[in-house]
Amino acid sequence: WPHVLGLGILGGIGFTMSFFISGQAFPVANDSAAAKIAVFSASMLSALIGVAVLWKAPNQETAIS
């Protein structure tokens, strides 16, 4: 289950469509840039937390022992 949790958190990295939607939702350049920074920051946070969870998850050898 810890691996499933880590992979679920890593699912937050996908940001290509978010960039497209933010460009359509915020036609003003400053608003669009702020939205892109927020999406990129959230993706980086998701990557860091997901890697940390997977790093701490027990692997198969330690789970059996």
C-alpha positions in Angstrom: 0.0 0.0 0.0 2.8 2.5 0.6 3.9 2.0 -3.0 0.3 2.7 -4.3 0.2 5.8 -2.2 3.6 7.0 -3.6 2.5 6.4 -7.2 -0.8 8.2 -6.5 1.1 11.2 -5.3 3.4 11.1 -8.3 0.3 11.3 -10.5 0.1 15.0 -9.6 3.2 15.7 -11.8 1.2 15.7 -15.0 0.9 19.4 -15.8 0.8 19.7 -19.6 -2.9 20.0 -19.8 -3.0 22.4 -16.8 -0.7 24.8 -18.8 -3.2 24.7 -21.7 -6.2 25.2 -19.5 -4.6 28.1 -17.6 -3.7 29.7 -20.9 -7.3 29.6 -22.0 -8.7 30.6 -18.6 -6.4 33.6 -18.0 -6.0 35.6 -21.2 -4.0 38.3 -19.4 -0.3 37.5 -19.6 0.4 38.2 -15.9 -2.4 36.0 -14.7 -1.4 33.2 -17.1 2.2 33.4 -15.9 1.2 33.2 -12.3 -1.0 30.2 -13.0 1.8 28.4 -14.8 4.2 29.1 -11.9 1.6 27.7 -9.5 1.1 24.6 -11.6 4.8 24.0 -11.9 5.3 24.5 -8.1 2.6 22.1 -7.3 4.1 19.5 -9.7 7.5 19.9 -8.1 5.9 19.5 -4.6 4.1 16.4 -5.8 7.3 14.9 -7.2 9.2 15.6 -4.0 6.6 14.1 -1.7 6.0 11.1 -4.0 9.7 10.3 -4.1 10.0 10.7 -0.3 7.0 8.3 0.2 8.5 5.7 -2.2 11.9 6.1 -0.7 10.6 5.2 2.8 8.3 2.4 1.6 9.6 -1.0 2.5 10.8 -3.1 -0.5 9.9 -6.7 -1.0 12.9 -8.1 0.8 12.4 -6.1 4.0 8.7 -6.7 4.0 9.1 -10.5 4.0 11.9 -10.6 6.6 
